[in-house]
Amino acid sequence: MTVTAVTVLGVGNVILGDDAFGPQVVRRLQAFYRFDPGVALVDTTATRLEVSPGRTR
């Protein structure tokens, strides 16, 4: 069993006007680097308006 010691979250949402910098960082890290099994890279790109409470169309 692998225990995750470090989690890198890439947070961003292009639809809501965010530049989605976090998910881009995660994608670049995944493309150009190898990590030990204890490191988790998570792209948390939000693509729906419903994920933002209080936001109306």
Biopython code that builds the backbone (N, CA, C, O; Angstrom):
import numpy as np
from Bio.PDB.StructureBuilder import StructureBuilder

atoms = [
    (1, "MET", "N", (0.839, -1.176, 0.000)),
    (1, "MET", "CA", (0.000, 0.000, 0.000)),
    (1, "MET", "C", (0.887, 1.244, 0.000)),
    (1, "MET", "O", (1.837, 1.335, 0.778)),
    (2, "THR", "N", (0.574, 2.202, -0.876)),
    (2, "THR", "CA", (1.325, 3.443, -0.952)),
    (2, "THR", "C", (0.630, 4.527, -0.127)),
    (2, "THR", "O", (-0.568, 4.765, -0.278)),
    (3, "VAL", "N", (1.387, 5.165, 0.728)),
    (3, "VAL", "CA", (0.855, 6.256, 1.529)),
    (3, "VAL", "C", (1.269, 7.561, 0.875)),
    (3, "VAL", "O", (2.447, 7.770, 0.585)),
    (4, "THR", "N", (0.298, 8.445, 0.641)),
    (4, "THR", "CA", (0.598, 9.742, 0.047)),
    (4, "THR", "C", (1.070, 10.690, 1.135)),
    (4, "THR", "O", (0.337, 10.994, 2.076)),
    (5, "ALA", "N", (2.308, 11.153, 0.994)),
    (5, "ALA", "CA", (2.889, 12.062, 1.971)),
    (5, "ALA", "C", (2.698, 13.517, 1.558)),
    (5, "ALA", "O", (2.624, 14.412, 2.400)),
    (6, "VAL", "N", (2.620, 13.736, 0.242)),
    (6, "VAL", "CA", (2.485, 15.101, -0.286)),
    (6, "VAL", "C", (1.412, 15.097, -1.368)),
    (6, "VAL", "O", (1.424, 14.247, -2.258)),
    (7, "THR", "N", (0.494, 16.040, -1.289)),
    (7, "THR", "CA", (-0.516, 16.210, -2.336)),
    (7, "THR", "C", (-0.413, 17.629, -2.872)),
    (7, "THR", "O", (-0.467, 18.600, -2.117)),
    (8, "VAL", "N", (-0.265, 17.732, -4.183)),
    (8, "VAL", "CA", (-0.227, 19.029, -4.851)),
    (8, "VAL", "C", (-1.558, 19.194, -5.562)),
    (8, "VAL", "O", (-1.876, 18.429, -6.472)),
    (9, "LEU", "N", (-2.348, 20.199, -5.151)),
    (9, "LEU", "CA", (-3.637, 20.471, -5.783)),
    (9, "LEU", "C", (-3.492, 21.617, -6.775)),
    (9, "LEU", "O", (-2.987, 22.687, -6.435)),
    (10, "GLY", "N", (-3.935, 21.382, -7.993)),
    (10, "GLY", "CA", (-3.962, 22.444, -8.990)),
    (10, "GLY", "C", (-5.378, 22.976, -9.085)),
    (10, "GLY", "O", (-6.234, 22.349, -9.709)),
    (11, "VAL", "N", (-5.637, 24.126, -8.475)),
    (11, "VAL", "CA", (-6.988, 24.681, -8.395)),
    (11, "VAL", "C", (-7.159, 25.786, -9.419)),
    (11, "VAL", "O", (-6.310, 26.670, -9.534)),
    (12, "GLY", "N", (-8.257, 25.737, -10.166)),
    (12, "GLY", "CA", (-8.536, 26.788, -11.133)),
    (12, "GLY", "C", (-9.788, 26.497, -11.936)),
    (12, "GLY", "O", (-10.257, 25.359, -11.981)),
    (13, "ASN", "N", (-10.327, 27.528, -12.572)),
    (13, "ASN", "CA", (-11.537, 27.392, -13.368)),
    (13, "ASN", "C", (-11.546, 28.459, -14.449)),
    (13, "ASN", "O", (-11.748, 29.638, -14.163)),
    (14, "VAL", "N", (-11.328, 28.050, -15.678)),
    (14, "VAL", "CA", (-11.293, 28.976, -16.806)),
    (14, "VAL", "C", (-12.663, 29.581, -17.071)),
    (14, "VAL", "O", (-12.755, 30.758, -17.420)),
    (15, "ILE", "N", (-13.718, 28.809, -16.915)),
    (15, "ILE", "CA", (-15.064, 29.281, -17.225)),
    (15, "ILE", "C", (-15.467, 30.466, -16.352)),
    (15, "ILE", "O", (-16.137, 31.384, -16.825)),
    (16, "LEU", "N", (-15.063, 30.451, -15.083)),
    (16, "LEU", "CA", (-15.453, 31.523, -14.174)),
    (16, "LEU", "C", (-14.463, 32.689, -14.174)),
    (16, "LEU", "O", (-14.500, 33.538, -13.284)),
    (17, "GLY", "N", (-13.591, 32.728, -15.158)),
    (17, "GLY", "CA", (-12.676, 33.862, -15.280)),
    (17, "GLY", "C", (-11.341, 33.662, -14.588)),
    (17, "GLY", "O", (-10.499, 34.560, -14.597)),
    (18, "ASP", "N", (-11.137, 32.506, -13.994)),
    (18, "ASP", "CA", (-9.862, 32.180, -13.382)),
    (18, "ASP", "C", (-8.879, 31.864, -14.512)),
    (18, "ASP", "O", (-9.287, 31.414, -15.583)),
    (19, "ASP", "N", (-7.623, 32.094, -14.282)),
    (19, "ASP", "CA", (-6.642, 31.772, -15.313)),
    (19, "ASP", "C", (-6.261, 30.295, -15.316)),
    (19, "ASP", "O", (-5.505, 29.857, -16.183)),
    (20, "ALA", "N", (-6.770, 29.525, -14.365)),
    (20, "ALA", "CA", (-6.518, 28.082, -14.257)),
    (20, "ALA", "C", (-5.032, 27.785, -14.134)),
    (20, "ALA", "O", (-4.543, 26.798, -14.683)),
    (21, "PHE", "N", (-4.325, 28.628, -13.425)),
    (21, "PHE", "CA", (-2.884, 28.476, -13.246)),
    (21, "PHE", "C", (-2.541, 27.168, -12.534)),
    (21, "PHE", "O", (-1.610, 26.471, -12.937)),
    (22, "GLY", "N", (-3.278, 26.834, -11.488)),
    (22, "GLY", "CA", (-3.002, 25.617, -10.726)),
    (22, "GLY", "C", (-3.033, 24.354, -11.565)),
    (22, "GLY", "O", (-2.080, 23.576, -11.522)),
    (23, "PRO", "N", (-4.106, 24.119, -12.338)),
    (23, "PRO", "CA", (-4.149, 22.927, -13.178)),
    (23, "PRO", "C", (-3.034, 22.907, -14.225)),
    (23, "PRO", "O", (-2.520, 21.839, -14.559)),
    (24, "GLN", "N", (-2.660, 24.068, -14.738)),
    (24, "GLN", "CA", (-1.557, 24.117, -15.703)),
    (24, "GLN", "C", (-0.243, 23.698, -15.057)),
    (24, "GLN", "O", (0.564, 23.000, -15.671)),
    (25, "VAL", "N", (-0.032, 24.125, -13.820)),
    (25, "VAL", "CA", (1.179, 23.723, -13.095)),
    (25, "VAL", "C", (1.206, 22.208, -12.914)),
    (25, "VAL", "O", (2.235, 21.570, -13.140)),
    (26, "VAL", "N", (0.079, 21.634, -12.508)),
    (26, "VAL", "CA", (0.014, 20.178, -12.317)),
    (26, "VAL", "C", (0.310, 19.459, -13.629)),
    (26, "VAL", "O", (1.061, 18.483, -13.639)),
    (27, "ARG", "N", (-0.259, 19.918, -14.719)),
    (27, "ARG", "CA", (-0.025, 19.270, -16.025)),
    (27, "ARG", "C", (1.445, 19.357, -16.426)),
    (27, "ARG", "O", (2.007, 18.392, -16.945)),
    (28, "ARG", "N", (2.059, 20.497, -16.189)),
    (28, "ARG", "CA", (3.491, 20.645, -16.519)),
    (28, "ARG", "C", (4.354, 19.744, -15.647)),
    (28, "ARG", "O", (5.290, 19.110, -16.134)),
    (29, "LEU", "N", (4.038, 19.690, -14.364)),
    (29, "LEU", "CA", (4.791, 18.807, -13.469)),
    (29, "LEU", "C", (4.678, 17.358, -13.926)),
    (29, "LEU", "O", (5.670, 16.629, -13.942)),
    (30, "GLN", "N", (3.463, 16.938, -14.298)),
    (30, "GLN", "CA", (3.257, 15.568, -14.753)),
    (30, "GLN", "C", (4.008, 15.293, -16.053)),
    (30, "GLN", "O", (4.507, 14.188, -16.264)),
    (31, "ALA", "N", (4.085, 16.293, -16.917)),
    (31, "ALA", "CA", (4.716, 16.106, -18.217)),
    (31, "ALA", "C", (6.240, 16.067, -18.142)),
    (31, "ALA", "O", (6.880, 15.350, -18.911)),
    (32, "PHE", "N", (6.817, 16.823, -17.233)),
    (32, "PHE", "CA", (8.266, 16.990, -17.251)),
    (32, "PHE", "C", (9.018, 16.378, -16.075)),
    (32, "PHE", "O", (10.249, 16.356, -16.086)),
    (33, "TYR", "N", (8.317, 15.885, -15.071)),
    (33, "TYR", "CA", (8.984, 15.346, -13.884)),
    (33, "TYR", "C", (8.390, 14.009, -13.477)),
    (33, "TYR", "O", (7.236, 13.704, -13.777)),
    (34, "ARG", "N", (9.195, 13.226, -12.792)),
    (34, "ARG", "CA", (8.735, 11.964, -12.200)),
    (34, "ARG", "C", (8.790, 12.138, -10.692)),
    (34, "ARG", "O", (9.737, 12.714, -10.155)),
    (35, "PHE", "N", (7.768, 11.637, -10.018)),
    (35, "PHE", "CA", (7.678, 11.780, -8.573)),
    (35, "PHE", "C", (7.616, 10.418, -7.908)),
    (35, "PHE", "O", (7.168, 9.440, -8.506)),
    (36, "ASP", "N", (8.070, 10.367, -6.667)),
    (36, "ASP", "CA", (7.964, 9.154, -5.869)),
    (36, "ASP", "C", (6.488, 8.823, -5.661)),
    (36, "ASP", "O", (5.633, 9.703, -5.767)),
    (37, "PRO", "N", (6.185, 7.554, -5.366)),
    (37, "PRO", "CA", (4.787, 7.162, -5.134)),
    (37, "PRO", "C", (4.097, 7.926, -4.007)),
    (37, "PRO", "O", (2.867, 7.964, -3.964)),
    (38, "GLY", "N", (4.845, 8.527, -3.105)),
    (38, "GLY", "CA", (4.259, 9.272, -1.999)),
    (38, "GLY", "C", (3.800, 10.663, -2.365)),
    (38, "GLY", "O", (3.313, 11.402, -1.509)),
    (39, "VAL", "N", (3.950, 11.038, -3.646)),
    (39, "VAL", "CA", (3.540, 12.375, -4.100)),
    (39, "VAL", "C", (2.353, 12.223, -5.039)),
    (39, "VAL", "O", (2.423, 11.485, -6.022)),
    (40, "ALA", "N", (1.254, 12.927, -4.735)),
    (40, "ALA", "CA", (0.062, 12.898, -5.585)),
    (40, "ALA", "C", (-0.133, 14.274, -6.205)),
    (40, "ALA", "O", (-0.149, 15.285, -5.502)),
    (41, "LEU", "N", (-0.282, 14.307, -7.532)),
    (41, "LEU", "CA", (-0.590, 15.544, -8.243)),
    (41, "LEU", "C", (-2.051, 15.469, -8.656)),
    (41, "LEU", "O", (-2.456, 14.529, -9.339)),
    (42, "VAL", "N", (-2.849, 16.460, -8.243)),
    (42, "VAL", "CA", (-4.287, 16.417, -8.487)),
    (42, "VAL", "C", (-4.718, 17.671, -9.239)),
    (42, "VAL", "O", (-4.590, 18.787, -8.736)),
    (43, "ASP", "N", (-5.228, 17.473, -10.446)),
    (43, "ASP", "CA", (-5.771, 18.562, -11.248)),
    (43, "ASP", "C", (-7.231, 18.731, -10.848)),
    (43, "ASP", "O", (-8.055, 17.860, -11.128)),
    (44, "THR", "N", (-7.556, 19.840, -10.199)),
    (44, "THR", "CA", (-8.922, 20.058, -9.717)),
    (44, "THR", "C", (-9.678, 21.038, -10.594)),
    (44, "THR", "O", (-10.499, 21.809, -10.097)),
    (45, "THR", "N", (-9.410, 21.018, -11.896)),
    (45, "THR", "CA", (-10.085, 21.919, -12.813)),
    (45, "THR", "C", (-11.598, 21.790, -12.677)),
    (45, "THR", "O", (-12.154, 20.698, -12.806)),
    (46, "ALA", "N", (-12.246, 22.899, -12.420)),
    (46, "ALA", "CA", (-13.705, 22.934, -12.350)),
    (46, "ALA", "C", (-14.208, 23.424, -13.705)),
    (46, "ALA", "O", (-13.766, 24.461, -14.200)),
    (47, "THR", "N", (-15.123, 22.685, -14.296)),
    (47, "THR", "CA", (-15.593, 23.050, -15.626)),
    (47, "THR", "C", (-17.080, 23.359, -15.662)),
    (47, "THR", "O", (-17.638, 23.584, -16.736)),
    (48, "ARG", "N", (-17.731, 23.375, -14.503)),
    (48, "ARG", "CA", (-19.165, 23.657, -14.476)),
    (48, "ARG", "C", (-19.455, 24.803, -13.538)),
    (48, "ARG", "O", (-18.794, 24.962, -12.512)),
    (49, "LEU", "N", (-20.436, 25.595, -13.888)),
    (49, "LEU", "CA", (-20.813, 26.737, -13.058)),
    (49, "LEU", "C", (-21.377, 26.302, -11.705)),
    (49, "LEU", "O", (-21.312, 27.054, -10.732)),
    (50, "GLU", "N", (-21.930, 25.087, -11.646)),
    (50, "GLU", "CA", (-22.554, 24.621, -10.415)),
    (50, "GLU", "C", (-21.565, 24.425, -9.272)),
    (50, "GLU", "O", (-21.990, 24.313, -8.122)),
    (51, "VAL", "N", (-20.292, 24.381, -9.539)),
    (51, "VAL", "CA", (-19.330, 24.150, -8.463)),
    (51, "VAL", "C", (-19.053, 25.407, -7.665)),
    (51, "VAL", "O", (-18.355, 25.359, -6.653)),
    (52, "SER", "N", (-19.585, 26.518, -8.104)),
    (52, "SER", "CA", (-19.357, 27.776, -7.410)),
    (52, "SER", "C", (-20.652, 28.233, -6.747)),
    (52, "SER", "O", (-21.509, 28.818, -7.410)),
    (53, "PRO", "N", (-20.809, 27.974, -5.440)),
    (53, "PRO", "CA", (-22.040, 28.371, -4.749)),
    (53, "PRO", "C", (-22.282, 29.875, -4.855)),
    (53, "PRO", "O", (-21.362, 30.679, -4.705)),
    (54, "GLY", "N", (-23.507, 30.229, -5.110)),
    (54, "GLY", "CA", (-23.858, 31.653, -5.176)),
    (54, "GLY", "C", (-23.633, 32.277, -6.546)),
    (54, "GLY", "O", (-24.031, 33.420, -6.771)),
    (55, "ARG", "N", (-23.018, 31.570, -7.443)),
    (55, "ARG", "CA", (-22.746, 32.106, -8.782)),
    (55, "ARG", "C", (-23.959, 31.859, -9.657)),
    (55, "ARG", "O", (-24.473, 30.741, -9.700)),
    (56, "THR", "N", (-24.421, 32.872, -10.348)),
    (56, "THR", "CA", (-25.564, 32.727, -11.240)),
    (56, "THR", "C", (-25.095, 32.926, -12.675)),
    (56, "THR", "O", (-24.059, 33.539, -12.935)),
    (57, "ARG", "N", (-25.864, 32.404, -13.571)),
    (57, "ARG", "CA", (-25.507, 32.529, -15.001)),
    (57, "ARG", "C", (-25.888, 33.857, -15.542)),
    (57, "ARG", "O", (-25.662, 34.130, -16.721)),
]
sb = StructureBuilder()
sb.init_structure("model")
sb.init_model(0)
sb.init_chain("A")
sb.init_seg("    ")
for serial, (resi, resn, name, xyz) in enumerate(atoms, 1):
    if name == "N":
        sb.init_residue(resn, " ", resi, " ")
    sb.init_atom(name, np.array(xyz, "f"), 0.0, 1.0, " ", f" {name:<3s}", serial, name[0])
structure = sb.get_structure()
